[in-house]
């Protein structure tokens, strides 16, 4: 019976059973592929032996065994071909399909599946579990061998062979699961940068465990392969076509290189969504800011480095309330200007006022102004006492003694000698000039030369008069006489003639001669009375003077008319029209001509008229000389204003003072000094600004001359102070540039032989003097900067707290020092010393950062800070060092 059943069923059974087995294997492989897309691999062992079961039909069992054997051979051959093909097609993005079976075999039910070849793992041949229902075949659920559970994560390492030593008791022991793409070891800088990262190590090994990721979906072994054109209806289904992209946010990419991401992680950029846990966005790391000016000043204060506190505070912090308050406190160290050395004086003179609008700023500004005034006074006092009184000319001695009466300081004997000497010189010049000017045969050049001599004599008399305190001032009288002679020698314009307004005479047509209109005294008296009543005093004087010889009684009329004309003229000269209205000026000229030119005018009235008109005439002369000779114009206008003190006269004097002050800038030193000596007196009552400018500029000439003398004697530091003061007092004029540069260069050349304290003193002096050549000043400022920085660095390195921040501050300072050294004018050897200290500090930072890079999270962060400081803040760091620092920063996960 058994043989009959075999014969009856053998042909058909073989084909049916073979087809069923083929379909079952295909389903199992598809299920394995779906499971491979999950994260938690489940590993089982391959069966080591098959249990023999007896069936009702041994022939069917025998045929089935042969079919399975044949199919296994075909599958093994196809697997080898597919693996070879996968290696080729994995590199070809244009190939959309990977053949799961050989499509050339017509009896294969499935020809291909639409699966990206890169999604196919190399897995060992699965063993069919007897505990699973396969393709509609009901099993009795009795285990017949080990079950091969296919991995769900395609990124996992291929399963070992069944004979692997790790297999024990029908199970596969894989130990701790590792992600092949995570190559970082426990000592890598990336460990713990952002806390403890979630790794794929903690995964369930039990195949029954469900995935922890909420997006992972269990794969049903009964799922059938779908056609590539079919679209999934369930949102959890994944498209099998590699070109299809998931529309649901929970869908995961099917690329085996894609890593699962935590649902709580949100990308910072919507366009930048890293899928690899190693491709996390770089974190920013904060570095320390450079030390604030105020903190630096506090350190200087604690070390009693007041020069540096004032210098750097003034340079950088006058808009900071705290800095202004500190500078105000520092200035109190110099309340006594007499006890302040020349370097500190120059420093204070170079300080600026704060622009803050608050009470503390106003206190600071007021104290600074007061100190500057006191320092200026002390400097001038020392200059007058040491250089002018003992070594200066008698003219300078009298000028400063008369201008600054508070600077006499017991030098009256010396000043008395100077007065007598200057008086003798002035008398000689005035007498010779006056005698020469009386000679009408002088040409224009000779006349000008004698007028100049008279002006010099007038100036000397003025200096003596300013100094002298006697009630009966001899110098003042001599000055007035010399001034009158000078005024008379100046031919501004021809004197106007008295107009012929004689109404008592009439012209005849025959010979153009005039004849009396009246023949009797009574008619003449009547006519003159009418003119007097009308205020025509000039005409009265003209007509009465013509008939006074014929009618002596007219003398009384002439006297009365003269008195009234003088009275009216004095009134008009004090009016606002005296220097502006042309009719008034013409009338006053006619009046002066009548009162001083007519011999019939009583002498006492004529003399008084000359005296009263003198001031007005001087001012009128000054107005016409302003453009031609402002020096004479100022002298005339000042004297005229002293005699009248009218608004008109003051206006002319103002105009003359301004003209002379502006023109003096272009004069040679001797003429300019004389002009400023004159302006010191002429402007003091009408224009304080011009007067002070004159004093400053005159003093500047004196300082410049004294500085030059000191330089020639080898006293360069004090010479530099006087040059600086000259430039401060007279910035509009270059009095010292050449000699000052020479002096400063001499100091720079000799400073290297001095000790450090003296070097610092010299550099402090050079950086604060005014008007120094820029190339010299840049060297001095650079050298001072380097010295101060190195001293500050030494202080910082002694601090024990905040090591990381302190190290950064030292780096900032040393970087600045290297830049400053380049402009210092030092030798290459001296510059190299600064560079070497900078390089050594960088090396120390890099060494420390390297040590930290393998430490704790906090240490790695500190390492990143050092790398970032070097890469971004080092303006003098080598390119290679910067590149290495940036690379190390990136490797640590920071930007």
Secondary structure, 3 states (H helix, E strand, C coil): CHHHHHHHHHHHHHHHHHHHHHHHHHHHHHHHHHHHECCCCCCCCCCCCCCCCCCCCHHHHHHHHHHHHHHHHHHHHHHHHHHHHHHHHCCCCCCCCECCCCCCCCCCCCCCECCCHHHCCCCCCCCCCCCCCECCECCCCCCCCCCCCCCCECCCCCCCCCCCCCEECCEECCCCCCCCCCCCCCCCCCCCCCCCCCCCCCCCCCCCCCCCCCCCCCCCCCCCCCCCCCCCCCCCCCCCCCCCCCCCCCCCCCCCCCCCCCCCCCCCECCECCCCCCCCCCECCCCCCCCCHHHHHHHHHHCCCHHHHHHHHHHHCCCCHHHHHHHHHHHHHHCCHHHCCHHHHHHHHHCCCCCCCCHHHHHHHHHHHHHHHHHHHHHHHHHHHHHHHHHCCHHHHHHHHHHCHHHCCCCHHHHHHHHHHHHHHHHHHHHHHHHHHCCCCCCHHHHHHHHHHHHHHHHHHHHHHHHCCCCCCHHHHHHHHHHHHHHHHCCCCCCCCCCCCCCCEEECCCCCCEEECCCCHHHHHHHHHHHHHHCCHHHHHHHHHHHCCCCHHHHHHHHHHHHHHHHHHHHHHCCCCCCCCHHHHHHHHHHHHHHHHCCCCCHHHHHHHHHHHHHHHHHHHHHHHCCCCHHHHHHHHHHHHHHHCCHHHHHHHHHHHHHHHHHHCCCCHHHHHHHHHHHHHHCCCCCHHHHHHHHHHHHHHHHHHHHHHHHHCCCHHHHHHHHHHHHHHCCCCCCCHHHHHHHHHHHHHHHCCCCHHHHHHHHHHHHHCCCCCHHHHHHHHHHHHHHHHHHHHHHHHCCCCCHHHHHHHHHHHHHHHHHHHHCCCCCHHHHHHHHHHHHHHHHHHHHHHHHHCCCCHHHHHHHHHHHHHHHHHCCCCCHHHHHHHHHHHHHCCEC
